[in-house]
Amino acid sequence: MKTLNGISGSKGYASGTAVVKRDSPTVPERYETRDHAAEEERFRKARSVCRARFTELEERAAHDIGPSEAEIFGAYRMILDDDAFFQKALSRSKSESVNIEYAIYEECRGVVALFEEMDDPYLKERGTDIENVCGEVIACLSGAGGDFAVEAGSVSDVIVVARDLTPAETVKMDKARIRGFVTERGGMTSHTVILAKALGIPAIVGAEGLMGEIAGGERLIVDAYEGTVMVDPDEATLSAFEEKHEREKKLAVEYALSAGKPAQTIDGFHIDVLVNTGDADSIKAFDAEKCDGIGLLRTEFVYMGREDYPDEDAQYEVYRDIASRASGKEVIIRTLDIGGDKQLAYMGIPKEDNPFLGYRAIRLCLDRPEVFQTQLRAMLRASSHGCVKVMFPMIVTAEELRKARECVELAKESLRGRGLPFDENIPVGIMIETPAAALLSDQLAREADFFSIGSNDLIQYVTATDRMNERVQYLYDSCNLSVLRAIRMVAENAAGAGIPWGICGEVASDELLLPVWVALGVTELSVAPSQAGKIKSLIGRIDRAKIAPAVERIFDMRSIQDVKDALGKLQG
């Protein structure tokens, strides 16, 4: 038995048969050609094929996994459309009289080498993105065959072993057969990790020497909690693994039973546990019996994979269906949150140097009233079929909230004129995801019906930290005191105004921080569907009155580690 070590990317246990993805020859054939016009035409056709392929994969990923995970293929199209880079390859092809795929390979190799010299893991991953795009173009030009997704789908209970996996390869695999991923390259910001987490598949990355140790066909045990891979384990190891796996399964049964029950602390404090959703499959799989409703319905998926804006009826049908299936439980629908970082060609959104601070979300909607009105009318119509609430993202001023609410009233007036039913008293709330919203939460609480703290963006904006950049990950931390104090401020202002407040994003299901949210009086937590039962079960083990003094002391601690140590003691 051999044990290999790597980085725990997507946590979980898995066992299965190793299927190894061997790298294809990386250097395309070099040959002389003096017909530059023909090479340029070959490249034009290959780029067109790859662009269509990336669009197809983006739509597939949005449908199968989720819109945020699909964004990588939009980024790949942007790389593919970089005329400055590919013009260098075309010029090289002409000046050296070589075939275009070899010229692209040489140009790519030089650019990737620059990225690999960088210390920043995030930037290294961007070099990998360029390499992946060029690899797709070269494969198209050279007619390279062989689809690893087909090979991986030929075996049941597969552990995929690879030097690295491209997003395209990962998306195309049969997820029903894949039990785990193990790669030699990659870090916590790699697309393999991001996609594996979204799919709920255990993954280990950065396992050095992996490809030299595994030939294929071996029995593997993956412990993606510890970051270890055991090759051809002995009976004792198998037995110990099965015990761990059985404990995990028993907890899963306990969590599944808790999902359909109310979440209440030992001393009787009730918290609704809702789910986040925003792609076709998760909406299809939504089960109102296993949660308290939908705390965040992302609407971007309704706009993706289309040639033009969805009309009112098309949106209404989607929102009506989910509202009806919620069986009277609340459904919070977030208005369109799309912009510079999420490109849809038909929207004509300009590229921006800093899209996360740019033309997006409520800013775009207020600037395009016809688009906003169409969506608001569809949401309002859906409210006659269930407990629908409207939520605005990226609010930073009270003026924005007032303007957005005026738009809701205008949409109501339009529906009244058409004689269409809707909830006249539909609740209208906002996401708190910027420092501005947190600092103004006392004023905003007077004009909003509820708050939902968008924790992922709030951490990023409060700490001025790119959450995908490992070099500054020590700052992007949910236990950062600046973040915790901002959330406490929002909680206190919401309570003062008598409005409910909730949390969505990853910290809503963070076991370590759950006592903090309970002590602060959170009324709703919106989590991934797979986490609802677990969070309800954990809430039932907390005595709110007992932990309150210890939680209050946390806000005066002097370091992130002190906070984590104190929270660790609260876990019992």
GUROMI-103994 format. One record per residue (C-alpha): x, y, z; residue in three letters; residue number from 1. Coordinates in pm, 1 decimal, always signed. Each point is the difference from the previous one (the first is absolute). Layout:
BEGIN
        c1        c2        c3   aa    i
         X         Y         Z  ALA  NUM
...
***
This chain:
BEGIN
        c1        c2        c3   aa    i
      +0.0      +0.0      +0.0  MET    1
    +121.5    +348.2     -86.5  LYS    2
    -122.2    +329.0    +144.7  THR    3
     +19.2    +323.6    -198.9  LEU    4
     -58.1    +343.2    +145.7  ASN    5
    -155.3    +307.0    -153.2  GLY    6
    -221.1    +297.7     +79.0  ILE    7
    -353.9     -56.9    +119.0  SER    8
    -209.8    +183.4    -257.4  GLY    9
    -358.3    -124.8     +23.5  SER   10
     -52.9    -193.1    +324.9  LYS   11
    -142.2    -349.5     +27.8  GLY   12
     +84.4    -370.5     -18.0  TYR   13
      +9.0    -204.0    -319.7  ALA   14
    +116.8    -339.0    -122.1  SER   15
     +12.4    -144.6    -347.2  GLY   16
    +210.3    -104.3    -296.6  THR   17
    +271.0    +228.7    -133.1  ALA   18
     -52.6    +122.0    -356.2  VAL   19
    +304.1    +196.8    -109.7  VAL   20
      -8.0    +284.2    -248.2  LYS   21
    +330.2      -8.9    -182.5  ARG   22
    +117.2    +321.0    -158.3  ASP   23
     -17.3     +14.5    -377.2  SER   24
    +317.6    +105.2    -181.5  PRO   25
     +30.3    +367.1     +84.3  THR   26
    +208.4    +106.7    -299.5  VAL   27
    -190.9     +12.5    -328.6  PRO   28
    +174.1    -107.6    -318.1  GLU   29
    +204.9    +276.3    -159.5  ARG   30
      +0.2     +26.8    -377.5  TYR   31
     +80.9    +263.3    -257.0  GLU   32
    -274.7    +188.9    -182.3  THR   33
     +15.6    +307.2    -220.4  ARG   34
    -373.5     +42.1     -49.4  ASP   35
     -59.5    +244.1    +282.3  HIS   36
    -353.0     +80.7    -115.5  ALA   37
     -92.3    -367.9     +34.3  ALA   38
    +147.4     -16.5    +352.8  GLU   39
    -189.0    +312.2    +100.8  GLU   40
    -322.8    -151.4    -132.1  GLU   41
     +67.1    -325.9    +189.1  ARG   42
     +46.8    +199.2    +318.9  PHE   43
    -317.1    +203.2     -59.6  ARG   44
    -206.7    -316.6     -41.4  LYS   45
    +159.5    -169.5    +304.6  ALA   46
     -62.4    +304.7    +217.3  ARG   47
    -362.8      +4.2    -109.9  SER   48
     -39.9    -369.3     +88.6  VAL   49
    +161.1     +52.3    +341.3  CYS   50
    -216.2    +304.5     +71.8  ARG   51
    -313.4    -204.7     -70.1  ALA   52
    +137.3    -282.7    +215.1  ARG   53
     +65.7    +231.5    +295.6  PHE   54
    -350.5    +145.7     -32.4  THR   55
    -147.6    -350.2      +0.3  GLU   56
    +205.5     -97.9    +305.0  LEU   57
    -100.8    +321.3    +180.4  GLU   58
    -366.7     -81.5     -55.1  GLU   59
     +53.5    -361.2    +106.9  ARG   60
    +188.3    +101.7    +312.9  ALA   61
    -265.0    +259.8     +89.1  ALA   62
    -268.4    -266.6     -36.7  HIS   63
    +184.2    -289.3    +167.9  ASP   64
    +197.7    +181.8    +269.5  ILE   65
     -84.4    +368.0     +34.8  GLY   66
     +45.9    +340.5    -165.6  PRO   67
    +298.8    +109.2    +206.8  SER   68
    +190.2    -318.8     -86.9  GLU   69
     -85.2     +51.8    -367.3  ALA   70
    +172.9    +338.3      -4.5  GLU   71
    +337.9    -157.4     -75.4  ILE   72
    -113.8     -73.0    -355.8  PHE   73
     -95.2    +362.9     -46.4  GLY   74
    +353.7     +86.6    +112.7  ALA   75
    +135.6    -254.0    -248.7  TYR   76
    -189.3    +171.6    -281.7  ARG   77
    +158.3    +330.5    +103.5  MET   78
    +347.4    -159.1     -21.2  ILE   79
     -94.7    -153.6    -334.7  LEU   80
    -104.4    +341.9    -131.4  ASP   81
    +327.4    +163.8    +103.9  ASP   82
    +112.6    +117.5    -344.3  ASP   83
    +326.1    +142.1    +133.8  ALA   84
    +118.8    -343.5    +116.1  PHE   85
    -109.4    -196.7    -304.4  PHE   86
    +125.9    +265.6    -239.7  GLN   87
    +348.3     -68.7    +134.3  LYS   88
     -46.1    -367.8     -87.3  ALA   89
    -124.4     +88.2    -349.4  LEU   90
    +295.9    +232.8     -53.1  SER   91
    +236.2    -273.0    +115.4  ARG   92
    -160.9    -250.1    -233.3  SER   93
     +52.6    +238.8    -291.3  LYS   94
    +355.6    +111.4     +84.3  SER   95
    +127.3    -352.9     +73.3  GLU   96
    -215.9    -173.9    -265.3  SER   97
    -128.6    -250.5    +254.2  VAL   98
    -345.0    -145.6     +58.7  ASN   99
    -226.8    +205.0    +223.0  ILE  100
     -49.0    -262.4    +274.3  GLU  101
    +374.4     -16.4     +58.2  TYR  102
     +21.7    +381.4      +8.6  ALA  103
    -282.9     +12.3    +256.8  ILE  104
    +178.0    -264.3    +208.2  TYR  105
    +324.1    +200.2      +1.8  GLU  106
    -171.7    +327.7     +91.5  GLU  107
    -202.9    -172.6    +272.1  CYS  108
    +309.1    -165.0    +145.2  ARG  109
    +168.0    +337.7     +41.4  GLY  110
    -300.7    +162.6    +169.1  VAL  111
     -64.4    -294.9    +232.7  VAL  112
    +367.1      -2.3    +103.1  ALA  113
     -38.9    +358.9    +122.2  LEU  114
    -302.3     -95.7    +211.2  PHE  115
    +175.7    -305.7    +143.8  GLU  116
    +281.6    +219.3    +129.5  GLU  117
    -246.4    +195.7    +213.2  MET  118
     -34.6     -79.3    +369.8  ASP  119
    -373.1     +66.1      +3.6  ASP  120
    -195.9    -329.2     -34.0  PRO  121
    -297.0    +187.6    -137.3  TYR  122
    +204.4    +146.3    -286.2  LEU  123
    +153.8    -339.9     -67.3  LYS  124
    -351.0    -135.0     -47.2  GLU  125
     -70.8    +275.6    -252.9  ARG  126
    +301.8    -120.9    -195.1  GLY  127
    -163.2    -343.3      +1.2  THR  128
    -316.8    +158.2    -142.8  ASP  129
    +196.7    +140.2    -295.2  ILE  130
    +164.5    -339.9     -48.6  GLU  131
    -339.2    -173.6      +1.4  ASN  132
    -146.4    +236.7    -259.2  VAL  133
    +301.8     -34.1    -228.4  CYS  134
     -13.9    -376.6     +46.2  GLY  135
    -361.0      -4.1    -121.7  GLU  136
     +89.4    +206.3    -307.3  VAL  137
    +302.9    -216.8     -79.8  ILE  138
    -204.2    -319.3     +42.1  ALA  139
    -260.3    +135.9    -238.7  CYS  140
    +264.0     +98.2    -255.5  LEU  141
    +186.8    -330.6     +18.9  SER  142
    -307.5    -221.4     +19.7  GLY  143
    +115.1    -152.7    +328.5  ALA  144
    -247.2    -264.6    +119.2  GLY  145
     -62.3    -190.3    +317.4  GLY  146
    -261.3    +108.5    +249.5  ASP  147
     +99.0     -78.1    +357.7  PHE  148
    -357.8     +62.6    +116.0  ALA  149
    -106.5    -307.7    -201.2  VAL  150
    +279.8    -212.0    +146.9  GLU  151
     -81.4    +109.0    +356.3  ALA  152
    -363.5     -86.8     -61.3  GLY  153
     +80.6    -358.7     -93.2  SER  154
     +65.6    -107.4    +361.3  VAL  155
    -224.3     +13.7    +306.2  SER  156
    +126.6    +161.3    +323.2  ASP  157
    +277.7    +197.4    -167.2  VAL  158
    +276.8    +192.4    +172.2  ILE  159
    +135.9    +231.7    -269.1  VAL  160
    +378.3     +36.0     +15.3  VAL  161
    +167.7    +268.1    -211.8  ALA  162
    +287.3    +241.1     -19.3  ARG  163
    -271.6    +262.1     -29.6  ASP  164
    -358.7     +23.0    -123.3  LEU  165
    -139.9    +272.5    -217.1  THR  166
    -346.3    +137.9     +77.9  PRO  167
    -118.7    -139.9    -334.5  ALA  168
    +109.9    -351.6     +93.4  GLU  169
    -160.7     +25.1    +343.4  THR  170
    -334.2    +128.4    -128.7  VAL  171
     -25.8    -272.5    -267.1  LYS  172
     +50.1    -292.7    +240.1  MET  173
    -284.4    -226.2    +112.0  ASP  174
     -42.0    +127.9    +357.1  LYS  175
    -200.8    -309.2     +99.8  ALA  176
    +314.3    -214.3     -32.5  ARG  177
    +262.8    +235.4    +142.2  ILE  178
     +77.5     -52.4    +368.8  ARG  179
    +303.4    +227.3     +30.2  GLY  180
    +270.4    +207.4    -170.3  PHE  181
    +372.9     -11.4     +73.2  VAL  182
    +238.6    +224.4    -192.8  THR  183
    +371.9     +61.9      +6.5  GLU  184
     -35.0    +370.1     -71.6  ARG  185
    -231.5    +265.4    +138.3  GLY  186
     -76.2    +185.5    +318.2  GLY  187
    -304.4    +121.2    +189.9  MET  188
     -83.5    +248.0    -276.7  THR  189
     +17.8    -256.3    -280.2  SER  190
    -307.6     -59.5    -209.0  HIS  191
     +10.8    -368.5     +92.1  THR  192
     -60.5     +94.5    +364.6  VAL  193
    -270.4    +255.3     -82.7  ILE  194
    -191.2    -246.0    -219.5  LEU  195
     +49.7    -293.7    +238.9  ALA  196
    -146.3    +201.2    +289.1  LYS  197
    -296.0    +100.6    -211.7  ALA  198
     -56.5    -364.0     -97.8  LEU  199
     +52.3    -133.2    +352.7  GLY  200
    +285.5    -227.5    -115.6  ILE  201
    +305.0     -51.9    +228.3  PRO  202
    +317.3    +139.6    -156.3  ALA  203
    +368.8     +11.7     +84.0  ILE  204
    +235.7    +222.2    -200.0  VAL  205
    +372.2     +68.7      +3.8  GLY  206
     +92.5    -366.8     +59.9  ALA  207
    +362.2      +6.7    -112.6  GLU  208
    +129.0    -313.0    -174.5  GLY  209
    -352.2    -129.6     -53.4  LEU  210
     +35.2     -87.9    -368.3  MET  211
    +313.5    -204.0     +59.5  GLY  212
    -165.5    -209.0    +271.0  GLU  213
    -336.8     -91.6    -153.3  ILE  214
     -29.9    -192.7    -325.5  ALA  215
    -377.8     -45.2      -3.8  GLY  216
    -226.1    -274.6    +126.2  GLY  217
    +118.5     +16.1    +362.5  GLU  218
    -240.8     +16.6    +290.0  ARG  219
     +21.6    +346.4    +156.6  LEU  220
    -125.8    +146.1    +324.4  ILE  221
     -30.7    +378.8      +3.4  VAL  222
     -13.9    +179.4    +333.3  ASP  223
     -63.6    +355.4    -111.6  ALA  224
     -24.7    +116.5    +361.2  TYR  225
    +365.3     -85.9     +63.0  GLU  226
    +121.6     +34.5    -360.5  GLY  227
    +121.8    -359.5     -31.7  THR  228
     -33.2    -260.0    -275.6  VAL  229
     +56.3    -366.7     +87.2  MET  230
     +95.8    -226.6    -289.9  VAL  231
     -98.3    -369.5     +18.9  ASP  232
     -79.8     +24.3    +373.0  PRO  233
     +43.1    -303.1    +225.5  ASP  234
    -288.7    -154.3    +191.4  GLU  235
     +65.2    +194.4    +319.9  ALA  236
      -1.6    +331.1    -189.4  THR  237
    -315.5     -96.6    -188.3  LEU  238
    -168.3     -91.0    +326.0  SER  239
     +94.6    +331.1    +164.3  ALA  240
    -118.9    +189.2    -307.0  PHE  241
    -332.9    -180.5      +1.1  GLU  242
     -48.8     +95.8    +365.9  GLU  243
     +58.3    +367.4     -83.4  LYS  244
    -226.1     -27.2    -300.0  HIS  245
    -272.6    -166.1    +207.1  GLU  246
     +16.5    +279.4    +258.9  ARG  247
     -34.4    +251.1    -280.6  GLU  248
    -300.0    -192.0    -136.7  LYS  249
    -167.4     -14.0    +342.9  LYS  250
     +40.8    +372.8     +41.1  LEU  251
    -146.2     +43.4    -348.0  ALA  252
    -308.1    -197.1    +110.8  VAL  253
     -30.8    +216.1    +311.8  GLU  254
     +29.7    +315.9    -207.7  TYR  255
    -254.9    -125.0    -252.8  ALA  256
    -251.7     -57.7    +281.6  LEU  257
     +67.5    +347.4    +141.0  SER  258
     -58.5    +166.9    -338.0  ALA  259
    -376.1     -38.6     +23.7  GLY  260
     -26.2    +119.1    +359.9  LYS  261
      +0.4    +354.2    +144.9  PRO  262
    +338.7    +131.3    +110.4  ALA  263
      -9.5    +107.0    +362.3  GLN  264
    +267.1     +51.9    +263.2  THR  265
      -8.0    -180.1    +336.1  ILE  266
    -152.8    +311.0    +159.4  ASP  267
    -270.6     +34.7    -266.3  GLY  268
    +139.7    +257.9    -246.9  PHE  269
    -132.4     -77.5    -350.0  HIS  270
    +201.3     +52.1    -319.7  ILE  271
    -120.1     -66.8    -353.5  ASP  272
    +249.7    -194.3    -211.8  VAL  273
     -55.7     +63.3    -368.2  LEU  274
    +194.1     -94.1    -312.0  VAL  275
    +182.5    +185.8    -274.5  ASN  276
     -80.5     -90.2    -358.3  THR  277
     +49.6    +143.3    -344.5  GLY  278
     +45.5    -265.7    -266.9  ASP  279
    -243.7    -226.0    -180.7  ALA  280
    +101.3    -324.3    +170.3  ASP  281
      -5.2    +127.4    +358.9  SER  282
    -338.6    +160.8     -61.8  ILE  283
    -126.8    -326.7    -145.5  LYS  284
    +132.8    -185.8    +305.0  ALA  285
    -142.3    +251.8    +250.5  PHE  286
    -198.0    -172.1    +274.1  ASP  287
    -201.9    +228.8    +226.4  ALA  288
     -24.1    -277.6    +259.6  GLU  289
    +377.5      +9.0     +58.9  LYS  290
     +39.4    +369.1     +84.8  CYS  291
    -195.7    +309.2    +102.5  ASP  292
      -9.2    +153.6    -346.3  GLY  293
    +238.2    +175.0    -238.1  ILE  294
    +212.8    +273.5    +150.9  GLY  295
    +173.1     +96.2    -323.6  LEU  296
    -134.2     -69.4    -347.2  LEU  297
    +265.0    +128.0    -240.3  ARG  298
    -170.9    +106.1    -320.7  THR  299
    +305.9     +25.5    -225.8  GLU  300
     -57.2    -351.3    -138.7  PHE  301
    -326.3    +121.2    -157.5  VAL  302
    +204.3    +239.1    -216.0  TYR  303
    +280.0    -240.6     -95.3  MET  304
     +13.7    -216.9    -310.6  GLY  305
    -222.1    +240.0    -194.6  ARG  306
     +38.0    +227.4    -299.3  GLU  307
    -210.3    +277.1    +154.6  ASP  308
    -165.4    +107.3    +326.2  TYR  309
    -264.9    -239.7    +136.9  PRO  310
    -344.3    +157.7     -21.3  ASP  311
    -240.7     +47.2    +289.2  GLU  312
    -196.2    -320.9     -61.0  ASP  313
    +313.2    -214.7     -23.9  ALA  314
    +125.6    +135.3    +333.8  GLN  315
    -342.7     -22.1    +160.8  TYR  316
     -25.3    -371.4     -81.8  GLU  317
    +331.4     -70.0    +174.4  VAL  318
     -79.9    +205.4    +311.3  TYR  319
    -359.2    -127.8     +16.4  ARG  320
    +114.6    -362.3     -15.0  ASP  321
    +243.1     +35.2    +288.8  ILE  322
    -243.8    +207.8    +208.8  ALA  323
    -270.1    -265.0     -45.1  SER  324
    +234.4    -285.7     +85.4  ARG  325
    +110.3    +173.1    +320.8  ALA  326
    -338.1     -94.2    +152.6  SER  327
     -54.6    +332.3    +174.4  GLY  328
    +356.7     +32.9    +127.0  LYS  329
    +185.1    +317.9     -85.5  GLU  330
    +190.3     +48.1    -324.0  VAL  331
    +238.0    +296.4      -6.9  ILE  332
     +66.4     +93.7    -363.1  ILE  333
    +307.2    +214.2     -57.6  ARG  334
     -25.5    +241.4    -289.7  THR  335
    +253.2     -31.6    -279.2  LEU  336
    +359.8      +9.2    +125.4  ASP  337
    +201.6      +6.7    -316.8  ILE  338
    +260.3    +240.1    -129.6  GLY  339
    +360.8     +45.9     -95.5  GLY  340
    +112.9    -332.9    +149.2  ASP  341
    -284.7    -197.8    -160.7  LYS  342
     -13.4     +71.3    -369.3  GLN  343
    -304.0     -71.8    -217.0  LEU  344
     +53.1    +113.2    -357.1  ALA  345
    -352.9    +125.8     -62.1  TYR  346
     +15.6    +234.2    +300.4  MET  347
    +284.2    +201.4    -148.7  GLY  348
    +164.0     +52.9    +339.7  ILE  349
    +336.8    +175.8     -34.0  PRO  350
    +314.2    -173.3    +120.8  LYS  351
    +137.9    +154.3    +316.4  GLU  352
    +334.5      +2.6    +177.9  ASP  353
    -165.6     -68.0    +335.5  ASN  354
    -337.4    -164.0     -69.8  PRO  355
     -77.4     -84.0    +363.5  PHE  356
     -12.9    +373.6     +69.5  LEU  357
    -162.8     +88.7    -328.1  GLY  358
    -316.2      -2.3    -206.8  TYR  359
    -193.8    -290.9    +145.9  ARG  360
    -301.3    -114.4    +199.8  ALA  361
    -236.1    +277.6    +117.3  ILE  362
    +213.1    +259.7    -181.1  ARG  363
     -64.4    -165.9    -334.2  LEU  364
    -369.3     -57.4     +77.1  CYS  365
     -67.0    +361.3     +97.1  LEU  366
    +184.4    +111.1    -313.5  ASP  367
    -209.8    -231.0    -221.2  ARG  368
    -354.9     +50.7    +127.7  PRO  369
    -164.2    -203.2    -276.0  GLU  370
    +204.7    -307.0     +96.7  VAL  371
     -68.3     +58.6    +370.6  PHE  372
    -373.0     +52.9     -48.7  GLN  373
     -33.7    -323.6    -196.8  THR  374
    +159.2    -199.2    +280.4  GLN  375
    -190.3    +175.6    +277.4  LEU  376
    -334.9     -60.0    -170.4  ARG  377
     +84.7    -370.7     -36.6  ALA  378
     +95.2     -23.4    +368.6  MET  379
    -313.2    +180.2    +110.8  LEU  380
    -221.5    -226.2    -208.1  ARG  381
    +169.2    -303.2    +156.8  ALA  382
     -82.9    +137.1    +346.9  SER  383
    -364.1     -97.4     -52.8  SER  384
    +111.0    -365.8      +3.8  HIS  385
    +197.4      -4.8    +324.6  GLY  386
    +196.1    +188.8    +262.8  CYS  387
    +230.4    +199.2    -226.5  VAL  388
    +235.9    +274.3    +117.0  LYS  389
    +206.6    +235.4    -218.2  VAL  390
    +364.2     +70.8     +82.8  MET  391
    +235.6    +258.9    -150.9  PHE  392
    +376.2     -72.9     -20.6  PRO  393
    +293.6    +241.3     +34.0  MET  394
    -187.5    +283.9    +172.1  ILE  395
    +241.2    +266.8    +128.9  VAL  396
    -227.3    +300.6     +62.0  THR  397
    -347.4     +67.7    +134.6  ALA  398
     -69.9    +186.6    -324.4  GLU  399
     +56.6    -319.4    -201.0  GLU  400
    -242.2    -189.5    +220.6  LEU  401
    -264.7    +270.7     -38.9  ARG  402
     +38.2      +2.5    -377.6  LYS  403
     -21.8    -378.6     -12.1  ALA  404
    -313.6      +1.6    +213.9  ARG  405
    -150.7    +262.9    -228.5  GLU  406
     +62.9    -239.4    -288.2  CYS  407
    -192.1    -270.1    +188.2  VAL  408
    -294.0    +237.1     +42.4  GLU  409
     +11.1     +84.3    -370.6  LEU  410
      -8.9    -371.1     -85.5  ALA  411
    -298.4     -45.6    +234.3  LYS  412
    -182.1    +284.6    -173.2  GLU  413
     +59.4    -165.0    -337.7  SER  414
    -138.7    -334.5    +120.0  LEU  415
    -305.8    +167.0    +153.0  ARG  416
     -68.9    +160.1    -335.2  GLY  417
      +9.7    -343.5    -162.7  ARG  418
    -219.6    -154.7    +267.4  GLY  419
    +267.0    -252.3    +105.3  LEU  420
     +17.9    -125.3    +360.8  PRO  421
    +299.5     +42.5    +230.3  PHE  422
     +80.0     +44.3    +369.1  ASP  423
     -62.5    +368.0     +71.0  GLU  424
    +206.9     -25.7    +320.2  ASN  425
    +291.1    -196.9    -144.5  ILE  426
    +304.5     +41.8    +227.9  PRO  427
    +293.9    +183.3    -156.2  VAL  428
    +345.0     -44.7    +150.6  GLY  429
    +365.6     +50.0     -80.0  ILE  430
    +327.4    -183.5      +9.5  MET  431
    +258.2    +142.2    +236.5  ILE  432
    +322.2     -75.6    -184.5  GLU  433
    +195.0    +326.0      +3.4  THR  434
    +157.9    +201.6    +281.8  PRO  435
    -224.3    +290.5    -106.3  ALA  436
    -315.0    -204.5     +60.5  ALA  437
    +127.6    -122.4    +336.8  ALA  438
     +86.9    +353.6    +114.2  LEU  439
    -337.8    +129.9    -118.9  LEU  440
    -195.8    -298.2    +130.4  SER  441
    -178.1    +212.5    +262.4  ASP  442
    -146.5    +221.1    -276.1  GLN  443
     -56.7    -287.2    -244.1  LEU  444
    -185.9    -197.6    +268.6  ALA  445
    -267.5    +271.5      +4.3  ARG  446
     -65.7     -45.9    -371.7  GLU  447
     +57.4    -373.3     -57.3  ALA  448
    -228.6    -280.7    +113.7  ASP  449
    +291.1    -237.8     +65.2  PHE  450
    +376.5     -38.4     -29.6  PHE  451
    +199.7    -287.8    -144.1  SER  452
    +374.8     +20.4     +60.7  ILE  453
    +189.0    -112.3    -311.4  GLY  454
    +299.3    -126.2    +191.5  SER  455
    +230.1     -92.0    -289.9  ASN  456
      +2.2    +350.7    -144.1  ASP  457
     -15.9    +170.0    +339.2  LEU  458
    +322.6    -169.6    +112.4  ILE  459
    +165.0     +91.0    -329.5  GLN  460
    -100.1    +364.9     +11.8  TYR  461
     +53.4     +56.9    +373.9  VAL  462
    +351.1    -148.9     -10.6  THR  463
     +84.3    +135.6    -348.7  ALA  464
    +103.9    -352.9     -92.9  THR  465
     -42.4    -200.3    -319.8  ASP  466
    -149.3    -324.3    +128.7  ARG  467
    +160.7    -193.4    -288.0  MET  468
    +352.1    +122.0     +79.1  ASN  469
    +181.5    -237.4    +234.6  GLU  470
    +271.7    +255.4     +62.5  ARG  471
    -239.5    +206.9    +210.8  VAL  472
    -217.0    -280.5    +136.5  GLN  473
    +114.5     +75.4    +353.7  TYR  474
    -215.4    +314.2     -27.9  LEU  475
    -297.5    -160.6    -175.3  TYR  476
    -118.8    -176.8    +309.9  ASP  477
    -350.4     -22.4    +140.4  SER  478
    +149.6     +30.2    +350.1  CYS  479
    +158.1    +334.0     -83.7  ASN  480
    -118.7    +231.9    +276.5  LEU  481
     -85.2    +276.7    -244.8  SER  482
    -247.5    -234.7    -168.3  VAL  483
    -149.8    -126.0    +325.5  LEU  484
     -43.7    +353.3    +133.1  ARG  485
    -166.2    +108.3    -326.7  ALA  486
    -247.1    -288.5     +28.2  ILE  487
     -69.8     +82.4    +365.3  ARG  488
     -75.2    +359.6     -99.7  MET  489
    -247.1    -119.0    -265.3  VAL  490
    -162.1    -241.7    +246.7  ALA  491
     -44.6    +270.4    +263.4  GLU  492
    -145.3    +248.7    -247.6  ASN  493
    -240.0    -257.5    -142.3  ALA  494
    -115.9     -91.0    +350.4  ALA  495
     -40.0    +367.8     +85.9  GLY  496
    -229.5     +49.2    -299.0  ALA  497
    -185.2    -324.2     +66.0  GLY  498
     +81.4    -161.3    -335.8  ILE  499
    +127.5    -355.8     -57.7  PRO  500
    +355.1     -57.8    -113.6  TRP  501
    +175.3    -299.0    -145.1  GLY  502
    +329.8    -117.4    -141.2  ILE  503
     +71.6    -166.6    -332.2  CYS  504
    +334.6    -104.1    -140.7  GLY  505
    +253.1    -247.2    +133.3  GLU  506
     +11.5    +128.3    +359.1  VAL  507
    -370.1     -78.5     +44.1  ALA  508
     +97.7    -368.5     +22.5  SER  509
    +330.5     +49.6    +182.5  ASP  510
     -12.3    -224.4    +310.0  GLU  511
    +258.0    +210.1    +180.9  LEU  512
    -195.2    +324.4     -40.4  LEU  513
    -350.4    -138.6     +46.6  LEU  514
      -5.2     +86.0    +374.9  PRO  515
     +81.9    +363.2     -88.7  VAL  516
    -294.2     +30.7    -236.8  TRP  517
    -230.4    -163.2    +254.9  VAL  518
    +118.0    +227.1    +280.4  ALA  519
     -49.0    +308.1    -221.0  LEU  520
    -360.0    -100.8     -59.7  GLY  521
      +8.4    -106.0    -365.3  VAL  522
    -349.0     -81.6    -124.6  THR  523
     +94.6    -179.6    -322.1  GLU  524
    +296.0    -190.5    -139.7  LEU  525
     +10.0     -78.0    -371.1  SER  526
    +233.1    -284.9     -88.2  VAL  527
     +78.7    -250.0    -274.6  ALA  528
    -279.0    -262.6     -14.5  PRO  529
    +239.6    -271.5    +117.7  SER  530
     +71.7    +197.0    +320.1  GLN  531
    -355.6     +74.4    +119.3  ALA  532
     -45.4    -310.5    +214.9  GLY  533
    +345.9     +27.0    +151.3  LYS  534
     -49.1    +363.9    +103.0  ILE  535
    -341.5     -75.3    +150.0  LYS  536
    +150.6    -285.4    +199.5  SER  537
    +284.6    +218.8    +128.8  LEU  538
    -238.5    +280.9     +99.4  ILE  539
    -185.7    -251.0    +215.9  GLY  540
    +315.3     -56.7    +206.5  ARG  541
     +53.0    +369.3     +85.7  ILE  542
    -119.8    +170.7    +318.5  ASP  543
     -23.4    +361.9    -112.5  ARG  544
     -18.2    +155.4    +347.0  ALA  545
    +298.4    -203.2    +116.6  LYS  546
    +233.2     +92.5    -287.6  ILE  547
     -96.4    +370.3     -24.2  ALA  548
    +259.7    +134.1    +250.3  PRO  549
    +284.7    -196.8    -162.2  ALA  550
     -99.2    +119.7    -346.7  VAL  551
     -12.7    +361.8    +116.1  GLU  552
    +360.5     -24.4    +123.7  ARG  553
    +111.9    -108.0    -347.3  ILE  554
     -62.9    +346.1    -146.0  PHE  555
    +273.6    +147.8    +220.6  ASP  556
    +268.4    -256.1     -82.8  MET  557
    +324.0    +107.0    -160.4  ARG  558
     +56.5    -251.5    -280.1  SER  559
    -171.9    -235.1    -242.9  ILE  560
    +164.3    -297.5    +168.0  GLN  561
    -126.8    +107.6    +341.9  ASP  562
    -352.1      +8.2    -144.9  VAL  563
     +38.9    -346.8    -149.2  LYS  564
    +138.2    -143.1    +322.6  ASP  565
    -289.4    +144.6    +198.9  ALA  566
    -256.0    -128.2    -249.6  LEU  567
    +166.1    -340.5      +5.0  GLY  568
     -64.0     -22.5    +374.5  LYS  569
    -368.7     +73.8     -60.9  LEU  570
     -24.5    -309.6    -218.0  GLN  571
     +18.3    -207.2    +317.2  GLY  572
***
